[in-house]
């Protein structure tokens, strides 16, 4: 009885035993030229169905207009920012030119500034502006340079200047004068967007 039971347990393992009595798993048998591995790879390949392709096209059609709108707005904002920077550049350049001139046409101003000249150009051409009053009511499109020549590269901008007498009590309010304080305002306007960059400066006779 014992021998019979032992034979039943060992017999199924016989095909896995070598002649030396070692346990060994038999190699897989190849099926044709492709083999087992090739068949496994082919069975896992999968493509897109027509429904999936149509769904992708529909989703892109829904999303693309929104994406393009943000892209176009971004480009527009970039252009606006560049033109704003140009306007600031023009305003600063003109303000520096004005501030480099003397305070008044009269060389010696008294303590109360009562002998200061009336604000105006003194009948001078743009190239001859020598005091800050001369720039009052300057209005050019496109802007002009210090020689009075039009700046063709900035055709989309307008330059304007206002010079006025003010008092210490109300620096934003123009008065007839003369006083010892002059307020300079430079405006550069983008004629396309009508956006205006303004710079204000105060100069005294002291």
C-alpha positions as CSV (number, residue, x, y, z in Angstrom):
1,X,0.0,0.0,0.0
2,X,2.8,2.4,0.8
3,X,4.6,1.7,-2.4
4,X,1.5,2.4,-4.4
5,X,0.8,5.8,-2.8
6,X,4.4,6.8,-3.4
7,X,4.2,5.9,-7.1
8,X,1.1,8.1,-7.5
9,X,2.9,11.2,-6.1
10,X,6.1,10.8,-8.0
11,X,4.8,9.8,-11.4
12,X,3.4,13.3,-12.4
13,X,6.8,14.8,-11.6
14,X,8.8,12.3,-13.7
15,X,8.6,14.4,-16.9
16,X,10.2,17.3,-15.0
17,X,13.1,15.2,-13.6
18,X,16.4,14.9,-15.5
19,X,18.5,11.7,-15.6
20,X,20.5,13.1,-12.7
21,X,17.3,13.5,-10.6
22,X,17.2,17.3,-10.9
23,X,14.0,19.3,-11.2
24,X,13.8,21.2,-14.5
25,X,11.0,23.1,-16.4
26,X,10.8,22.1,-20.0
27,X,11.3,24.9,-22.6
28,X,8.3,26.4,-24.4
29,X,7.6,25.0,-27.8
30,X,7.6,27.4,-30.7
31,X,4.6,27.6,-33.0
32,X,5.6,28.1,-36.6
33,X,8.0,30.8,-37.6
34,X,6.5,33.5,-35.4
35,X,6.8,31.7,-32.1
36,X,4.8,32.2,-28.9
37,X,6.2,35.7,-28.2
38,X,5.3,37.0,-31.6
39,X,1.7,35.8,-31.2
40,X,1.5,37.5,-27.9
41,X,2.7,40.9,-29.3
42,X,0.3,40.7,-32.2
43,X,-2.6,40.0,-29.9
44,X,-1.9,43.2,-27.9
45,X,-1.9,45.6,-30.8
46,X,-4.8,48.1,-30.8
47,X,-5.7,51.1,-33.1
48,X,-8.2,54.0,-32.9
49,X,-11.7,53.3,-33.9
50,X,-13.7,55.7,-36.2
51,X,-15.8,56.8,-33.2
52,X,-12.7,57.8,-31.2
53,X,-11.3,59.8,-34.1
54,X,-14.6,61.6,-34.6
55,X,-14.7,62.4,-30.8
56,X,-11.2,63.9,-30.9
57,X,-12.1,66.1,-33.9
58,X,-15.3,67.3,-32.1
59,X,-13.4,68.1,-28.9
60,X,-10.7,70.0,-30.8
61,X,-13.4,71.9,-32.6
62,X,-14.9,73.0,-29.2
63,X,-11.6,73.9,-27.5
64,X,-9.6,75.5,-30.3
65,X,-11.8,78.7,-30.6
66,X,-11.3,79.4,-26.9
67,X,-7.6,78.8,-27.1
68,X,-7.2,81.0,-30.2
69,X,-9.1,83.8,-28.5
70,X,-6.7,83.8,-25.6
71,X,-3.8,83.7,-28.0
72,X,-5.0,86.6,-30.1
73,X,-5.7,88.6,-26.9
74,X,-2.2,87.9,-25.7
75,X,-0.7,89.2,-29.0
76,X,-2.9,92.3,-28.8
77,X,-1.8,93.0,-25.2
78,X,1.8,92.6,-26.2
79,X,1.4,95.1,-29.0
80,X,-0.4,97.6,-26.7
81,X,2.4,97.2,-24.1
82,X,5.1,97.9,-26.7
83,X,3.3,101.1,-28.0
84,X,2.8,102.2,-24.3
85,X,6.5,101.8,-23.8
86,X,7.2,103.9,-26.9
87,X,4.9,106.7,-25.7
88,X,6.7,106.8,-22.3
89,X,10.0,107.0,-24.2
90,X,8.8,109.9,-26.2
91,X,7.3,111.7,-23.2
92,X,10.5,111.4,-21.1
93,X,12.6,112.5,-24.0
94,X,10.6,115.7,-24.6
95,X,10.4,116.5,-20.8
96,X,14.2,116.2,-20.5
97,X,14.6,118.6,-23.5
98,X,12.3,121.1,-21.9
99,X,13.9,120.9,-18.5
100,X,17.3,121.5,-20.0
101,X,16.3,125.0,-21.1
102,X,16.5,128.0,-18.8
103,X,13.5,129.0,-16.6
104,X,12.6,132.2,-18.4
105,X,13.6,134.4,-21.3
106,X,14.6,137.1,-18.8
107,X,18.1,136.4,-17.6
108,X,17.8,138.0,-14.2
109,X,14.6,137.4,-12.2
110,X,13.8,139.5,-9.1
111,X,12.8,138.0,-5.8
112,X,9.1,138.0,-6.5
113,X,9.4,137.0,-10.1
114,X,7.3,139.9,-11.1
115,X,9.6,140.7,-14.0
116,X,9.2,137.2,-15.6
117,X,8.0,137.1,-19.1
118,X,4.6,136.1,-20.4
119,X,4.4,132.5,-21.2
120,X,4.8,132.0,-25.0
121,X,7.2,131.2,-27.8
122,X,8.8,134.6,-28.1
123,X,8.2,134.3,-31.8
124,X,10.9,131.6,-32.1
125,X,11.0,128.6,-34.3
126,X,11.2,125.1,-32.8
127,X,14.9,124.9,-33.3
128,X,15.4,128.1,-31.4
129,X,13.4,127.3,-28.2
130,X,15.7,128.4,-25.4
131,X,13.4,128.6,-22.3
132,X,10.6,126.4,-21.0
133,X,7.9,128.9,-21.9
134,X,8.6,128.4,-25.6
135,X,7.2,124.9,-25.5
136,X,3.7,126.0,-24.3
137,X,1.0,124.8,-26.7
138,X,3.4,122.6,-28.7
139,X,1.2,120.2,-30.6
140,X,2.6,117.9,-33.3
141,X,1.4,114.7,-35.1
142,X,3.7,112.9,-35.6
143,X,6.1,114.2,-32.8
144,X,8.9,116.5,-33.8
145,X,12.5,116.4,-32.6
146,X,14.5,119.2,-31.1
147,X,15.3,120.5,-34.6
148,X,11.6,120.8,-35.5
149,X,11.8,117.8,-38.0
150,X,8.9,115.3,-37.9
151,X,9.8,111.9,-36.4
152,X,8.4,109.7,-39.2
153,X,9.0,106.5,-37.2
154,X,6.4,107.6,-34.7
155,X,3.6,108.4,-37.1
156,X,1.0,106.9,-34.7
157,X,1.7,109.4,-31.9
158,X,0.9,113.0,-31.0
159,X,2.9,115.2,-28.7
160,X,1.4,118.1,-26.7
161,X,2.9,120.5,-24.1
162,X,1.3,122.9,-21.6
163,X,3.4,125.3,-19.6
164,X,1.6,127.5,-17.0
165,X,2.3,129.6,-13.9
166,X,1.0,128.1,-10.6
167,X,1.2,129.0,-7.0
168,X,2.5,126.9,-4.1
169,X,-1.0,126.7,-2.6
170,X,-2.4,125.1,-5.8
171,X,0.2,123.5,-8.0
172,X,-2.4,121.9,-10.3
173,X,-4.2,125.1,-11.1
174,X,-2.9,127.5,-13.7
175,X,-2.8,131.2,-12.9
176,X,-2.1,134.3,-14.9
177,X,1.1,135.0,-13.2
178,X,3.9,135.7,-13.2
179,X,4.8,133.6,-10.2
180,X,8.0,131.9,-9.3
181,X,6.6,128.5,-10.2
182,X,6.0,127.0,-13.6
183,X,4.2,123.7,-14.2
184,X,5.1,121.6,-17.3
185,X,2.8,119.0,-18.6
186,X,3.8,116.7,-21.5
187,X,1.2,114.5,-23.2
188,X,2.0,111.7,-25.7
189,X,-1.2,110.2,-27.2
190,X,-1.3,106.9,-29.1
191,X,-3.6,108.0,-32.0
192,X,-4.7,104.4,-32.6
193,X,-5.9,103.5,-29.1
194,X,-6.3,107.1,-27.9
195,X,-4.3,106.2,-24.8
196,X,-2.4,109.2,-23.4
197,X,0.8,109.1,-21.3
198,X,1.3,112.3,-19.2
199,X,4.3,113.6,-17.4
200,X,4.2,116.6,-15.1
201,X,7.1,118.6,-13.7
202,X,7.5,121.7,-11.6
203,X,10.3,124.2,-12.0
204,X,11.0,127.3,-9.9
205,X,13.1,130.4,-10.5
206,X,15.3,129.7,-7.4
